[in-house]
C-alpha cells in the first residue's frame, strides 16, 4: 500500500500574513495626521463645511430679502420659509462662531428687512410668479448641493445638512406648487 507524499510546508510567509501586513500598513498610512489638524483634518474639514453651509444659507436669505423688497405682497407666504432659512443659518453658524469662522449675518432671523450693504442688489424678476420661481430655483440648487455635501461630513453635521436639504426641497415644492 502506498501513502500520499507528505504535504509540503511552504517556505516564507503565508498569503494571509502578507495580506494582513499590507492592510495594516495601509491603515497606518491612511490614519496618519495631515497638515490640517491632529485628528487627520476631520475637524477643520467639518468646520469649513459648516461655515460654507452658513454662508450658503446667508446667500439664500439675501435672495429672500431681495424678493421681499421687490414684492412686499409676498411677505405672508414667504416669511415662514425665510424664518426657516434663518434658523438653518443660525444652526450652521453656531459651531462656526465658537471657532471664529462664523458667516456674516445679514438681518435678524425672522425679519424681512433687506440687507443694504451686504452684497450688490440681486436681479429679482418683475413678476411675483417669476420671483417665486427664482427662489424655488435657489432653494432646489442649495438642497441638491447639501444632499451631495453631506456625504463628506461626519455625524451631526451630516444630519443637520440632510435636514436643511429636505427643508429646502420642501420650500422649492411650496414655492412652485403654491404659485399655481
C-alpha positions as CSV (number, residue, x, y, z in Angstrom):
1,X,0.0,0.0,0.0
2,X,1.3,3.4,-0.9
3,X,0.7,6.5,1.0
4,X,0.4,10.0,-0.5
5,X,3.6,12.1,-0.2
6,X,3.8,14.4,2.8
7,X,2.4,17.9,2.4
8,X,5.0,20.5,1.5
9,X,5.3,23.2,4.0
10,X,5.7,26.4,2.1
11,X,8.8,28.4,2.8
12,X,8.3,32.1,3.5
13,X,5.3,34.0,4.7
14,X,1.8,32.7,4.1
15,X,-0.7,34.6,1.9
16,X,-2.8,35.6,5.0
17,X,0.2,37.1,6.7
18,X,1.1,39.1,3.6
19,X,-2.4,40.4,3.3
20,X,-2.7,41.3,7.0
21,X,0.7,43.1,6.8
22,X,-0.3,45.1,3.7
23,X,-3.7,46.0,5.2
24,X,-2.0,47.1,8.5
25,X,0.5,49.3,6.6
26,X,-2.3,50.9,4.5
27,X,-4.2,51.7,7.7
28,X,-1.2,53.3,9.3
29,X,-0.6,55.4,6.2
30,X,-4.2,56.3,5.8
31,X,-4.6,57.2,9.5
32,X,-1.6,59.4,9.8
33,X,-2.3,63.0,10.7
34,X,-2.4,65.5,7.9
35,X,-1.3,69.1,8.0
36,X,-4.8,70.3,8.9
37,X,-5.0,69.1,12.5
38,X,-4.0,66.4,14.9
39,X,-7.1,64.2,14.0
40,X,-6.2,63.9,10.3
41,X,-8.1,67.1,9.3
42,X,-11.6,65.9,10.2
43,X,-12.3,68.9,12.5
44,X,-11.1,71.6,10.1
45,X,-12.9,69.9,7.2
46,X,-16.1,69.8,9.3
47,X,-15.7,73.4,10.3
48,X,-15.1,74.6,6.8
49,X,-18.2,72.7,5.6
50,X,-20.2,74.2,8.4
51,X,-19.0,77.7,7.7
52,X,-19.7,77.2,3.9
53,X,-23.2,75.9,4.8
54,X,-23.8,79.0,6.9
55,X,-22.6,81.3,4.0
56,X,-24.9,79.4,1.6
57,X,-27.9,80.0,4.0
58,X,-26.8,83.6,4.2
59,X,-26.9,83.9,0.4
60,X,-30.4,82.3,0.3
61,X,-31.6,84.8,3.0
62,X,-30.3,87.6,0.7
63,X,-32.4,86.3,-2.1
64,X,-35.5,86.1,0.1
65,X,-34.8,89.7,1.3
66,X,-34.4,90.9,-2.3
67,X,-37.7,89.3,-3.3
68,X,-39.5,90.6,-0.3
69,X,-38.2,94.1,-1.0
70,X,-39.3,93.9,-4.6
71,X,-42.6,92.2,-3.9
72,X,-43.9,93.2,-0.4
73,X,-47.2,91.4,-1.1
74,X,-45.4,88.1,-0.9
75,X,-44.4,88.6,2.7
76,X,-47.2,86.4,4.2
77,X,-46.3,83.2,2.2
78,X,-42.5,83.8,2.3
79,X,-42.0,84.8,5.9
80,X,-42.3,81.3,7.3
81,X,-39.9,79.9,4.7
82,X,-37.4,82.7,5.2
83,X,-37.6,82.2,9.0
84,X,-36.6,78.5,8.5
85,X,-33.7,79.6,6.3
86,X,-32.6,82.0,9.0
87,X,-32.8,79.1,11.5
88,X,-30.6,77.0,9.3
89,X,-28.0,79.8,9.0
90,X,-28.0,80.1,12.8
91,X,-27.7,76.3,13.3
92,X,-24.7,76.1,10.9
93,X,-23.1,79.3,12.2
94,X,-23.5,78.2,15.8
95,X,-20.5,75.9,15.9
96,X,-18.5,78.0,13.4
97,X,-18.9,81.0,15.8
98,X,-17.1,79.1,18.5
99,X,-14.1,78.7,16.2
100,X,-14.1,82.2,14.9
101,X,-15.2,81.2,11.3
102,X,-18.8,82.4,11.6
103,X,-20.6,83.5,8.5
104,X,-21.8,87.1,8.4
105,X,-25.4,87.8,9.5
106,X,-27.5,90.0,7.2
107,X,-30.7,90.5,9.1
108,X,-32.1,89.2,12.4
109,X,-33.9,85.9,12.0
110,X,-37.5,86.4,11.1
111,X,-37.1,90.0,9.8
112,X,-37.8,90.6,6.2
113,X,-35.6,93.7,6.0
114,X,-33.3,93.5,3.0
115,X,-29.6,93.8,3.6
116,X,-28.5,97.1,2.1
117,X,-24.7,96.8,2.5
118,X,-24.1,93.0,2.4
119,X,-24.0,92.5,-1.4
120,X,-24.8,94.1,-4.7
121,X,-28.5,94.1,-5.5
122,X,-29.9,90.9,-6.8
123,X,-31.8,91.0,-10.1
124,X,-35.3,89.9,-8.9
125,X,-37.8,89.1,-11.6
126,X,-40.5,91.7,-12.0
127,X,-43.5,89.3,-11.8
128,X,-44.4,87.6,-8.5
129,X,-44.7,84.2,-10.1
130,X,-41.3,84.6,-11.6
131,X,-39.9,85.8,-8.3
132,X,-41.2,82.7,-6.6
133,X,-39.6,80.6,-9.3
134,X,-36.3,82.5,-8.7
135,X,-36.5,81.5,-5.0
136,X,-37.5,77.9,-5.8
137,X,-34.5,77.5,-8.1
138,X,-32.2,78.8,-5.4
139,X,-33.7,76.5,-2.8
140,X,-33.6,73.5,-5.1
141,X,-30.0,74.1,-6.1
142,X,-28.8,74.6,-2.5
143,X,-30.8,71.5,-1.4
144,X,-29.1,69.4,-4.1
145,X,-25.7,70.7,-3.2
146,X,-26.2,70.0,0.5
147,X,-27.5,66.5,-0.2
148,X,-24.3,65.8,-2.1
149,X,-22.0,67.5,0.5
150,X,-23.5,65.7,3.5
151,X,-21.7,62.5,2.3
152,X,-18.4,64.1,3.1
153,X,-19.0,65.3,6.7
154,X,-19.4,63.3,9.9
155,X,-22.4,62.6,12.1
156,X,-24.3,65.6,13.5
157,X,-23.3,67.9,10.7
158,X,-24.4,65.4,8.1
159,X,-27.8,65.1,9.9
160,X,-28.1,68.9,10.0
161,X,-27.3,69.2,6.3
162,X,-29.8,66.4,5.5
163,X,-32.5,68.2,7.4
164,X,-31.7,71.6,5.8
165,X,-31.6,69.9,2.3
166,X,-35.0,68.3,3.0
167,X,-36.4,71.6,4.1
168,X,-35.0,73.3,1.0
169,X,-36.6,70.7,-1.2
170,X,-39.9,71.2,0.5
171,X,-39.5,75.0,0.2
172,X,-38.9,74.6,-3.6
173,X,-42.0,72.5,-3.9
174,X,-44.1,75.0,-1.9
175,X,-42.8,77.9,-3.9
176,X,-43.6,76.3,-7.3
177,X,-46.8,74.4,-6.4
178,X,-48.1,77.3,-4.3
179,X,-47.7,79.7,-7.2
180,X,-50.1,77.6,-9.4
